[in-house]
Amino acid sequence: MITLPPVSELERAWQTRDASYDGLFVIGVRTTGIFCRPTCPARKPLPRNVEYFRTPREALAAGYRPCRRCRPLERSDEPAWVTELLRRLDEHPGVRLRRDDFGAL
């Protein structure tokens, strides 16, 4: 099972609109029932009203609808470092990765 990074990291990525996290998680806003990409240009809700999901599918299953501004269902581009990581895993499936390995990417 794939887990999300720590909430503090997700919140930082969302607050700064860090494009390297786009495609890794989506944000559900409890007060509006909408989910967005971390890079969405819409006004930021209060952190207590935010819920994090690994995929848009999980957000949809939780009852959220996609944002009309950032359109999280239209593209599923992964950041370049994720593409590189997946390529390395395909080439060397037996290699055990550590948290530092992810940071290096």
Backbone as CSV, one residue per row, in Angstrom:
resi,resn,N_x,N_y,N_z,CA_x,CA_y,CA_z,C_x,C_y,C_z
1,MET,0.834,-1.183,0.000,0.000,0.000,0.000,0.881,1.250,0.000
2,ILE,0.581,2.170,-0.877,1.332,3.415,-0.968,0.735,4.413,0.017
3,THR,1.608,5.035,0.799,1.138,6.012,1.768,1.561,7.407,1.336
4,LEU,0.874,8.376,1.838,1.201,9.764,1.564,2.366,10.217,2.422
5,PRO,3.089,11.241,1.995,4.111,11.841,2.854,3.461,12.408,4.117
6,PRO,4.268,12.824,5.094,3.696,13.412,6.319,2.804,14.621,5.994
7,VAL,1.805,14.842,6.827,0.853,15.934,6.618,1.571,17.279,6.543
8,SER,2.613,17.474,7.327,3.340,18.748,7.283,3.944,18.993,5.901
9,GLU,4.428,17.945,5.266,4.990,18.069,3.917,3.888,18.344,2.893
10,LEU,2.765,17.656,3.023,1.638,17.888,2.116,1.132,19.321,2.250
11,GLU,1.028,19.782,3.479,0.539,21.142,3.711,1.500,22.169,3.132
12,ARG,2.801,21.952,3.291,3.780,22.872,2.727,3.670,22.902,1.203
13,ALA,3.551,21.714,0.592,3.448,21.624,-0.866,2.192,22.334,-1.362
14,TRP,1.106,22.169,-0.646,-0.166,22.779,-1.025,-0.130,24.294,-0.822
15,GLN,0.396,24.732,0.306,0.446,26.174,0.599,1.357,26.928,-0.378
16,THR,2.432,26.291,-0.814,3.383,26.947,-1.728,3.103,26.642,-3.194
17,ARG,2.071,25.827,-3.448,1.723,25.418,-4.824,2.918,24.778,-5.523
18,ASP,3.569,23.875,-4.818,4.753,23.188,-5.328,4.367,22.232,-6.458
19,ALA,4.768,22.548,-7.663,4.389,21.762,-8.844,4.990,20.366,-8.841
20,SER,6.044,20.142,-8.078,6.642,18.805,-8.041,5.735,17.791,-7.338
21,TYR,4.711,18.249,-6.645,3.762,17.357,-5.977,2.490,17.142,-6.792
22,ASP,2.361,17.860,-7.893,1.171,17.722,-8.721,1.106,16.305,-9.275
23,GLY,0.004,15.641,-9.068,-0.153,14.255,-9.504,0.109,13.244,-8.404
24,LEU,0.643,13.698,-7.268,0.934,12.784,-6.163,-0.178,12.737,-5.125
25,PHE,-0.948,13.815,-5.045,-2.075,13.832,-4.120,-3.032,14.931,-4.547
26,VAL,-4.233,14.876,-4.012,-5.218,15.939,-4.214,-5.740,16.369,-2.849
27,ILE,-6.294,17.565,-2.819,-6.802,18.147,-1.583,-8.315,18.223,-1.652
28,GLY,-8.977,17.655,-0.665,-10.419,17.780,-0.554,-10.750,18.881,0.429
29,VAL,-11.656,19.763,0.063,-12.052,20.867,0.933,-13.430,20.536,1.506
30,ARG,-13.459,20.258,2.787,-14.691,19.807,3.449,-15.840,20.808,3.333
31,THR,-15.543,22.092,3.399,-16.598,23.108,3.409,-17.257,23.311,2.058
32,THR,-16.555,22.990,0.973,-17.117,23.187,-0.361,-17.452,21.878,-1.068
33,GLY,-16.857,20.763,-0.605,-17.076,19.483,-1.254,-16.307,19.341,-2.558
34,ILE,-15.267,20.142,-2.730,-14.468,20.146,-3.960,-13.085,19.576,-3.661
35,PHE,-12.494,18.902,-4.661,-11.093,18.510,-4.518,-10.266,19.154,-5.615
36,CYS,-9.012,19.487,-5.264,-8.117,20.236,-6.143,-6.734,19.603,-6.196
37,ARG,-5.977,20.050,-7.183,-4.549,19.728,-7.264,-3.814,20.579,-6.228
38,PRO,-2.610,20.174,-5.845,-1.832,21.015,-4.924,-1.479,22.375,-5.527
39,THR,-1.489,22.481,-6.850,-1.109,23.723,-7.520,-2.296,24.604,-7.888
40,CYS,-3.464,24.289,-7.421,-4.670,25.043,-7.785,-4.529,26.520,-7.402
41,PRO,-4.867,27.429,-8.336,-4.746,28.862,-8.043,-5.895,29.441,-7.206
42,ALA,-6.872,28.629,-6.874,-8.007,29.122,-6.086,-7.553,29.546,-4.683
43,ARG,-8.372,30.344,-4.042,-8.088,30.799,-2.680,-7.943,29.593,-1.753
44,LYS,-6.991,29.664,-0.847,-6.706,28.561,0.070,-7.725,28.500,1.211
45,PRO,-8.286,27.313,1.453,-9.190,27.171,2.606,-8.370,27.060,3.898
46,LEU,-9.053,27.112,5.001,-8.377,26.918,6.280,-7.848,25.482,6.350
47,PRO,-6.648,25.282,6.883,-6.076,23.932,6.957,-6.976,22.915,7.655
48,ARG,-7.772,23.354,8.624,-8.640,22.406,9.336,-9.757,21.866,8.436
49,ASN,-10.009,22.533,7.304,-11.051,22.112,6.379,-10.518,21.284,5.215
50,VAL,-9.253,20.890,5.292,-8.601,20.177,4.192,-8.413,18.709,4.538
51,GLU,-8.614,17.868,3.542,-8.394,16.423,3.658,-7.526,16.017,2.464
52,TYR,-6.568,15.125,2.675,-5.640,14.733,1.622,-5.977,13.333,1.097
53,PHE,-5.890,13.186,-0.220,-6.144,11.908,-0.881,-5.004,11.597,-1.833
54,ARG,-4.698,10.321,-1.974,-3.641,9.911,-2.904,-4.053,10.113,-4.354
55,THR,-5.313,9.866,-4.653,-5.771,9.928,-6.045,-7.104,10.653,-6.144
56,PRO,-7.405,11.184,-7.328,-8.732,11.763,-7.532,-9.847,10.739,-7.314
57,ARG,-9.581,9.492,-7.647,-10.582,8.438,-7.450,-10.981,8.331,-5.979
58,GLU,-10.000,8.423,-5.071,-10.306,8.365,-3.636,-11.152,9.569,-3.213
59,ALA,-10.839,10.737,-3.762,-11.612,11.942,-3.428,-13.043,11.812,-3.943
60,LEU,-13.196,11.284,-5.145,-14.541,11.070,-5.692,-15.324,10.087,-4.831
61,ALA,-14.666,9.011,-4.407,-15.326,8.001,-3.573,-15.743,8.576,-2.218
62,ALA,-15.013,9.602,-1.758,-15.347,10.240,-0.480,-16.433,11.298,-0.636
63,GLY,-16.919,11.493,-1.871,-18.018,12.419,-2.088,-17.635,13.800,-2.586
64,TYR,-16.371,14.016,-2.912,-15.937,15.313,-3.419,-16.120,15.376,-4.930
65,ARG,-16.280,16.588,-5.453,-16.356,16.776,-6.904,-15.109,17.537,-7.355
66,PRO,-14.712,17.377,-8.619,-13.491,18.040,-9.094,-13.645,19.560,-9.207
67,CYS,-12.584,20.247,-8.933,-12.529,21.700,-9.041,-12.660,22.107,-10.514
68,ARG,-13.414,23.143,-10.773,-13.577,23.621,-12.152,-12.430,24.517,-12.575
69,ARG,-11.615,24.917,-11.612,-10.507,25.812,-11.926,-9.243,25.044,-12.294
70,CYS,-8.848,24.080,-11.466,-7.604,23.337,-11.746,-7.850,22.030,-12.497
71,ARG,-9.095,21.597,-12.568,-9.505,20.409,-13.323,-8.611,19.180,-13.034
72,PRO,-8.690,18.661,-11.823,-7.799,17.558,-11.430,-8.020,16.239,-12.174
73,LEU,-9.113,16.104,-12.902,-9.360,14.868,-13.646,-8.829,14.913,-15.077
74,GLU,-8.507,16.075,-15.577,-8.129,16.198,-16.974,-6.726,15.699,-17.292
75,ARG,-5.809,15.846,-16.392,-4.440,15.407,-16.619,-3.980,14.611,-15.419
76,SER,-3.156,13.631,-15.672,-2.592,12.875,-14.554,-1.076,12.814,-14.692
77,ASP,-0.482,13.931,-15.091,0.968,13.976,-15.243,1.644,13.748,-13.897
78,GLU,2.689,12.958,-13.932,3.494,12.743,-12.745,4.683,13.682,-12.806
79,PRO,5.177,14.106,-11.659,6.392,14.897,-11.669,7.546,14.069,-12.266
80,ALA,8.542,14.752,-12.803,9.669,14.072,-13.451,10.361,13.106,-12.498
81,TRP,10.453,13.471,-11.211,11.167,12.589,-10.281,10.403,11.291,-10.055
82,VAL,9.078,11.325,-10.136,8.289,10.099,-9.981,8.493,9.193,-11.189
83,THR,8.500,9.788,-12.373,8.741,9.022,-13.590,10.102,8.339,-13.527
84,GLU,11.114,9.087,-13.071,12.462,8.525,-12.933,12.485,7.406,-11.892
85,LEU,11.818,7.593,-10.785,11.762,6.569,-9.738,11.109,5.296,-10.262
86,LEU,9.996,5.434,-10.962,9.318,4.264,-11.506,10.186,3.543,-12.538
87,ARG,10.924,4.309,-13.328,11.832,3.708,-14.305,12.900,2.888,-13.589
88,ARG,13.480,3.457,-12.531,14.524,2.743,-11.761,13.969,1.474,-11.121
89,LEU,12.754,1.557,-10.604,12.149,0.373,-9.988,11.898,-0.726,-11.012
90,ASP,11.498,-0.333,-12.214,11.301,-1.314,-13.279,12.608,-1.993,-13.655
91,GLU,13.697,-1.225,-13.669,15.001,-1.773,-14.044,15.599,-2.650,-12.948
92,HIS,15.366,-2.281,-11.690,15.952,-2.997,-10.547,14.887,-3.247,-9.486
93,PRO,13.977,-4.183,-9.722,12.852,-4.379,-8.801,13.246,-4.873,-7.416
94,GLY,14.412,-5.458,-7.258,14.816,-5.985,-5.951,15.475,-4.969,-5.050
95,VAL,15.738,-3.771,-5.536,16.429,-2.754,-4.754,15.485,-2.182,-3.701
96,ARG,15.987,-2.095,-2.472,15.187,-1.516,-1.391,15.506,-0.021,-1.292
97,LEU,14.492,0.800,-1.351,14.682,2.246,-1.300,14.438,2.778,0.105
98,ARG,15.201,3.803,0.443,15.045,4.463,1.746,14.515,5.870,1.519
99,ARG,14.078,6.487,2.592,13.528,7.847,2.497,14.538,8.806,1.871
100,ASP,15.837,8.648,2.194,16.873,9.511,1.633,16.960,9.369,0.108
101,ASP,16.679,8.170,-0.390,16.708,7.949,-1.849,15.651,8.798,-2.540
102,PHE,14.504,8.946,-1.902,13.441,9.761,-2.489,13.831,11.236,-2.471
103,GLY,14.437,11.650,-1.385,14.878,13.049,-1.284,15.917,13.393,-2.327
104,ALA,16.783,12.426,-2.669,17.811,12.655,-3.672,17.213,12.887,-5.061
105,LEU,16.072,12.301,-5.316,15.429,12.489,-6.616,14.829,13.876,-6.711
